[in-house]
């Protein structure tokens, strides 16, 4: 069924959550996926495209882990060429270019300047980046281009790196990782799958030695349920080892990745920069996202609580050193940091290898009959990881693939729109919204943005801003509650929108205002509202806690 705007209406919200829990406990699925990140979502989508009955459960919210803590870039992994990972780079660049075509409103080209410090380095980088273009099959938005020092001054006038000789220009693609993950999972649901957050897999169920499902717990109610499935996939990222047999060695080597977000005016970058730390030579991105600049990432071993990973002051100081070196005439101070985020990458453990040299390739394993694991991999290749896993499973009787066509999942996303399609639709229907809000809706929702506009036309008060100074409007919250399984306050503020990150000084008031709207929709009482606000503020403040240290 579709609405008047052509939006494929399928209710997927927390108000219907009890019926989804009931379905999980009463249905035998062909495949059950554990993990609601981009990897798990990609598998759900690939199965849905083939008509295979599948369900996905996530112990927190979708994209809670690695999939909302990335550099927000779909890229080909240019630095992995130095490690000889040509196959991986080729795969990543081809998938980056597919993503740009398949979801053009959410995956958009960004020019990135790379600095050279000598003639020798300039010549080397020229050949290096031509190889990068070759590995992509020359499918990038634009090919590499050499930049003189004067060219760099025109593109990025505030870059004043000491000893700068020349540069290189390449293109990658900017994304909003948490929203993209949500859209991938949502597409799996639109294709017939089931996906429920806050359901934790506790144990693997077996009969005669074969996996037949999982014992799970509804995290919100505390109730237990058994979910039956012919095959189970662990796509749990950093939490992979939680469900592995206790006697085996750990599979995952968690690596901490930290990012800080600042007002772009405090640095003055125009687009993207790929630079290096003057301290240790580690590569770092400085990327423009609208009015903001994202700086990251680190890549260090992490041994702490996987659910509570946050930025520390020394990590902020590390990034400040990079910014001050690259933009010495900039005005970057601690007060300009509006937020931070930190997460863990699920690297596959390799003994004796440094974390930044650990392979980013994925690993498949049939842990026991009917119980499969996928670990490692990269955000950009979520689609091919899913495809290869399905083949691996089919060869072992784990999934009913009647035939195999790897291009099945290369289809364009249901919710995607080109800018031309969007402009034509908005021109035809009208909106009454300002250009900044329209751009925000296009980039983050695609066809869903048209449904949001339509709801504003029906109820004009929904066109009001959620909070002053941001393009998010009240109709977005209503849309997410109805179609994006927003179950808790922090789901909307931290992952369906970026409001938590951009509103560092208003966490309490913002949380109260949004919780009141959610209470009306979901029937929360005053105690539930207080609990939701308290939990949201706790987490949100930890994403800027180092700012309050003396």
Secondary structure, 3 states (H helix, E strand, C coil): CECCCCCECCCCCHHHHHHHHHHHHHCEEEEEEECCCHHHHHHHHHHHHCCCCEEEEECCCCCCCHHHCCCCEECCCHHHHHHCCHHHHHHHHHHHHHHHHHCCCCCEEEEEEEEECCHHHHHHHHHHHHHHHHHCCCCCCCCCEEECHHHHHHHCCCCCCCCCCEEEEEEEEECCHHHHHHHHHHHHHHCCCEEEECEEEEEEEEECCEEEEEEEEECCCCCEEEEEEEEEEECCHHHHHHHCCCCCCCCEEEEEEEEEEEEHHHCCCCCEEEEECCCCCCEEEEEEECCEEEEECCCEECCCCCCCCCCCHHHHHHHHHHHHHHCCCCCCCHHHEEEEEEEEEEEECCCCCCHHHCCCCCEEEEEECCEEEEECCCHHHHHHHHHHHHHHHHCCCCCCCCCCCHHHHHCCCCCCCCHHHHHHHHHHHCCCCCHHHHHHHHHHHCHHHHHHHHHHHHCHHHHCECCCCCCCEHHHHHHHHHHCCCCCHHHHHHHHCCHHHHCCCCHHHHHHHHHHHHHHHHCCCHHHHHHHHHHHHHHHHHCCHHHHCC
